[in-house]
Amino acid sequence: FTQVFGLSSVAQVVLGKGNTGQYLSINMAFGIGVTLGIHASGGVSGGHLNAAITIMECVLGHLNWKKATAYLIGQFLGSFMAAATVFGLYYDALYDYTNGNFTVTGPTATALIFSTYPAPNVSLLGAFFTEFMATVMLVLGVQVIHDEKNNAALKGTQPLICGILVLGIGLGMGMNTGYAINPSRDLPPRLFTAIAGWGTEVFTAGHHWWWVPVTAPILGSLTGALIYKLFIEFHNQPDEGIENKKEQRGVETS
Protein backbone atom coordinates (compact mmCIF):
# COMPACT_ATOMS: atom_id res chain seq x y z
CA PHE A 1 0.00 0.00 0.00
CA THR A 2 2.52 2.55 1.17
CA GLN A 3 4.88 2.37 -1.76
CA VAL A 4 2.26 2.06 -4.49
CA PHE A 5 0.41 5.13 -3.22
CA GLY A 6 3.62 7.07 -2.62
CA LEU A 7 5.56 6.27 -5.79
CA SER A 8 2.52 6.63 -8.05
CA SER A 9 1.88 10.10 -6.62
CA VAL A 10 5.46 11.13 -7.42
CA ALA A 11 5.06 9.71 -10.93
CA GLN A 12 1.86 11.65 -11.44
CA VAL A 13 3.43 14.93 -10.33
CA VAL A 14 6.63 14.49 -12.37
CA LEU A 15 5.10 13.06 -15.54
CA GLY A 16 2.13 15.39 -15.40
CA LYS A 17 4.53 18.36 -15.25
CA GLY A 18 2.69 19.84 -12.28
CA ASN A 19 -0.75 19.65 -13.90
CA THR A 20 -1.84 16.50 -12.05
CA GLY A 21 -0.57 17.17 -8.56
CA GLN A 22 1.86 19.18 -6.47
CA TYR A 23 4.34 18.49 -3.66
CA LEU A 24 1.50 18.42 -1.14
CA SER A 25 -0.22 15.59 -3.01
CA ILE A 26 2.96 13.48 -2.67
CA ASN A 27 3.04 14.11 1.10
CA MET A 28 -0.63 13.20 1.43
CA ALA A 29 -0.29 10.04 -0.69
CA PHE A 30 2.59 8.73 1.44
CA GLY A 31 0.58 9.49 4.58
CA ILE A 32 -2.45 7.62 3.21
CA GLY A 33 -0.21 4.75 2.14
CA VAL A 34 1.32 4.46 5.61
CA THR A 35 -2.13 4.46 7.22
CA LEU A 36 -3.41 1.69 4.95
CA GLY A 37 -0.15 -0.25 5.22
CA ILE A 38 -0.35 -0.33 9.01
CA HIS A 39 -3.99 -1.39 8.87
CA ALA A 40 -3.12 -4.18 6.42
CA SER A 41 -0.08 -5.51 8.30
CA GLY A 42 -0.93 -4.59 11.88
CA GLY A 43 -2.53 -7.91 12.74
CA VAL A 44 0.32 -9.89 11.18
CA SER A 45 3.48 -8.06 12.21
CA GLY A 46 2.30 -5.12 14.27
CA GLY A 47 2.73 -2.82 11.28
CA HIS A 48 6.43 -3.27 10.47
CA LEU A 49 6.85 -1.15 7.34
CA ASN A 50 10.20 0.49 8.08
CA ALA A 51 13.47 -1.45 8.12
CA ALA A 52 15.12 1.10 10.40
CA ILE A 53 12.41 0.71 13.04
CA THR A 54 12.47 -3.09 12.69
CA ILE A 55 16.23 -3.09 13.32
CA MET A 56 15.75 -0.69 16.23
CA GLU A 57 13.17 -3.04 17.80
CA CYS A 58 15.70 -5.88 17.54
CA VAL A 59 18.46 -3.87 19.18
CA LEU A 60 16.10 -2.94 22.03
CA GLY A 61 15.21 -6.60 22.51
CA HIS A 62 11.55 -6.19 21.58
CA LEU A 63 11.84 -8.42 18.52
CA ASN A 64 13.90 -11.53 17.82
CA TRP A 65 16.18 -11.63 14.79
CA LYS A 66 14.29 -14.50 13.18
CA LYS A 67 11.10 -12.45 12.93
CA ALA A 68 13.05 -9.33 12.05
CA THR A 69 14.71 -11.08 9.12
CA ALA A 70 11.31 -12.21 7.82
CA TYR A 71 9.92 -8.69 8.18
CA LEU A 72 12.92 -7.14 6.40
CA ILE A 73 12.66 -9.59 3.49
CA GLY A 74 8.93 -8.86 3.23
CA GLN A 75 9.53 -5.11 3.29
CA PHE A 76 12.19 -5.25 0.59
CA LEU A 77 10.23 -7.58 -1.70
CA GLY A 78 7.07 -5.52 -1.27
CA SER A 79 8.89 -2.29 -2.03
CA PHE A 80 10.58 -3.78 -5.11
CA MET A 81 7.24 -5.06 -6.42
CA ALA A 82 5.62 -1.69 -5.76
CA ALA A 83 8.27 -0.01 -7.92
CA ALA A 84 7.64 -2.55 -10.66
CA THR A 85 3.89 -1.94 -10.39
CA VAL A 86 4.24 1.82 -10.71
CA PHE A 87 6.68 1.36 -13.60
CA GLY A 88 4.11 -0.75 -15.44
CA LEU A 89 1.28 1.62 -14.55
CA TYR A 90 3.07 4.67 -15.93
CA TYR A 91 5.29 3.06 -18.59
CA ASP A 92 3.58 4.83 -21.52
CA ALA A 93 3.80 8.19 -19.76
CA LEU A 94 7.44 7.52 -18.83
CA TYR A 95 8.31 6.68 -22.41
CA ASP A 96 6.53 9.78 -23.75
CA TYR A 97 8.10 12.07 -21.13
CA THR A 98 11.66 10.83 -21.75
CA ASN A 99 11.45 9.71 -25.40
CA GLY A 100 12.58 6.32 -24.18
CA ASN A 101 15.76 7.67 -22.54
CA PHE A 102 15.50 6.97 -18.81
CA THR A 103 17.89 9.30 -16.98
CA VAL A 104 18.88 9.95 -13.39
CA THR A 105 19.75 13.63 -13.83
CA GLY A 106 18.87 16.32 -16.33
CA PRO A 107 15.66 18.08 -17.44
CA THR A 108 13.74 14.83 -17.98
CA ALA A 109 15.16 12.85 -15.05
CA THR A 110 12.74 10.18 -13.85
CA ALA A 111 14.76 8.05 -11.41
CA LEU A 112 13.56 10.38 -8.65
CA ILE A 113 10.08 8.93 -9.11
CA PHE A 114 11.23 5.72 -7.48
CA SER A 115 13.99 6.66 -5.01
CA THR A 116 15.21 9.77 -3.25
CA TYR A 117 18.06 12.02 -4.37
CA PRO A 118 19.46 15.08 -2.56
CA ALA A 119 18.72 18.58 -3.80
CA PRO A 120 21.62 20.02 -5.87
CA ASN A 121 22.31 22.77 -3.31
CA VAL A 122 22.56 20.38 -0.33
CA SER A 123 25.89 18.89 0.79
CA LEU A 124 26.18 15.19 1.51
CA LEU A 125 26.67 15.95 5.21
CA GLY A 126 23.63 18.22 5.25
CA ALA A 127 21.57 15.59 3.47
CA PHE A 128 22.71 12.90 5.92
CA PHE A 129 21.76 15.11 8.86
CA THR A 130 18.34 15.76 7.29
CA GLU A 131 17.57 12.05 6.95
CA PHE A 132 18.93 11.41 10.43
CA MET A 133 16.82 14.10 12.11
CA ALA A 134 13.68 13.28 10.12
CA THR A 135 13.93 9.67 11.32
CA VAL A 136 14.55 10.79 14.90
CA MET A 137 11.28 12.74 14.70
CA LEU A 138 9.53 9.75 13.14
CA VAL A 139 10.59 7.42 15.95
CA LEU A 140 9.74 9.95 18.66
CA GLY A 141 6.29 10.34 17.11
CA VAL A 142 5.73 6.58 16.82
CA GLN A 143 6.78 6.10 20.45
CA VAL A 144 4.40 8.81 21.63
CA ILE A 145 1.52 7.34 19.63
CA HIS A 146 1.96 3.82 21.04
CA ASP A 147 3.24 4.40 24.60
CA GLU A 148 0.43 3.17 26.87
CA LYS A 149 2.28 4.47 29.94
CA ASN A 150 2.23 8.00 28.60
CA ASN A 151 -0.62 9.54 26.59
CA ALA A 152 -1.03 7.03 23.77
CA ALA A 153 -3.41 7.55 20.88
CA LEU A 154 -6.83 5.95 21.21
CA LYS A 155 -6.97 2.33 20.13
CA GLY A 156 -7.78 2.08 16.44
CA THR A 157 -6.54 5.59 15.63
CA GLN A 158 -2.81 4.77 15.65
CA PRO A 159 -2.54 3.99 11.90
CA LEU A 160 -4.23 7.28 10.98
CA ILE A 161 -2.05 9.31 13.34
CA CYS A 162 1.09 7.56 12.05
CA GLY A 163 0.02 8.57 8.56
CA ILE A 164 -0.41 12.16 9.74
CA LEU A 165 3.03 11.97 11.35
CA VAL A 166 4.61 10.97 8.01
CA LEU A 167 2.63 13.74 6.32
CA GLY A 168 4.02 16.25 8.82
CA ILE A 169 7.60 15.09 8.26
CA GLY A 170 7.15 15.46 4.52
CA LEU A 171 5.67 18.93 4.90
CA GLY A 172 8.50 20.16 7.11
CA MET A 173 11.59 18.11 6.28
CA GLY A 174 11.20 16.93 2.71
CA MET A 175 12.94 19.64 0.70
CA ASN A 176 16.57 18.56 1.13
CA THR A 177 16.33 14.85 0.44
CA GLY A 178 12.75 13.76 -0.24
CA TYR A 179 12.47 12.23 3.27
CA ALA A 180 13.25 8.57 2.64
CA ILE A 181 13.38 7.89 6.43
CA ASN A 182 13.23 4.18 5.62
CA PRO A 183 15.85 1.92 3.98
CA SER A 184 13.16 -0.42 2.66
CA ARG A 185 11.38 2.51 1.02
CA ASP A 186 14.48 3.64 -0.86
CA LEU A 187 16.89 0.80 -1.66
CA PRO A 188 14.59 -1.77 -3.37
CA PRO A 189 13.15 0.74 -5.87
CA ARG A 190 16.71 1.93 -6.56
CA LEU A 191 17.69 -1.64 -7.37
CA PHE A 192 14.64 -1.87 -9.63
CA THR A 193 15.58 1.29 -11.55
CA ALA A 194 19.12 -0.02 -12.03
CA ILE A 195 17.65 -3.12 -13.67
CA ALA A 196 14.80 -1.44 -15.55
CA GLY A 197 16.84 0.96 -17.67
CA TRP A 198 18.36 3.72 -15.55
CA GLY A 199 21.63 1.85 -15.02
CA THR A 200 24.25 2.04 -12.30
CA GLU A 201 24.11 5.83 -12.18
CA VAL A 202 21.33 5.43 -9.61
CA PHE A 203 24.11 4.44 -7.18
CA THR A 204 26.66 7.10 -8.15
CA ALA A 205 24.40 10.16 -8.48
CA GLY A 206 24.44 12.75 -5.70
CA HIS A 207 28.00 11.88 -4.61
CA HIS A 208 27.07 8.20 -4.21
CA TRP A 209 24.00 9.19 -2.24
CA TRP A 210 22.42 5.71 -2.18
CA TRP A 211 23.97 4.61 1.14
CA VAL A 212 22.65 7.61 3.10
CA PRO A 213 18.93 6.60 3.07
CA VAL A 214 20.09 3.18 4.29
CA THR A 215 22.33 4.19 7.19
CA ALA A 216 20.99 7.56 8.38
CA PRO A 217 17.47 6.24 9.18
CA ILE A 218 18.92 3.33 11.18
CA LEU A 219 21.10 5.65 13.24
CA GLY A 220 18.21 8.10 13.55
CA SER A 221 15.89 5.37 14.81
CA LEU A 222 18.32 4.26 17.49
CA THR A 223 18.94 7.87 18.55
CA GLY A 224 15.21 8.63 18.64
CA ALA A 225 14.57 5.58 20.83
CA LEU A 226 17.37 6.64 23.21
CA ILE A 227 16.03 10.20 23.45
CA TYR A 228 12.53 8.92 24.19
CA LYS A 229 13.76 6.57 26.89
CA LEU A 230 15.90 9.22 28.58
CA PHE A 231 13.46 12.11 28.53
CA ILE A 232 10.02 10.48 28.57
CA GLU A 233 9.85 6.71 29.19
CA PHE A 234 12.06 6.72 32.29
CA HIS A 235 9.79 9.39 33.79
CA ASN A 236 6.48 7.65 33.07
CA GLN A 237 4.21 6.72 35.96
CA PRO A 238 4.18 3.11 37.20
CA ASP A 239 1.33 0.92 36.03
CA GLU A 240 -0.67 1.49 39.23
CA GLY A 241 -0.58 5.23 38.71
CA ILE A 242 -1.76 4.85 35.14
CA GLU A 243 -4.73 2.70 36.18
CA ASN A 244 -5.70 5.22 38.87
CA LYS A 245 -5.46 8.03 36.36
CA LYS A 246 -7.67 6.14 33.88
CA GLU A 247 -10.24 5.45 36.61
CA GLN A 248 -10.21 9.12 37.59
CA ARG A 249 -10.80 10.13 33.98
CA GLY A 250 -13.69 7.65 33.78
CA VAL A 251 -15.30 9.14 36.89
CA GLU A 252 -14.88 12.67 35.59
CA THR A 253 -16.40 11.69 32.26
CA SER A 254 -19.39 10.07 33.99
Disulfide bonds with the S-S distance in Angstrom:
none
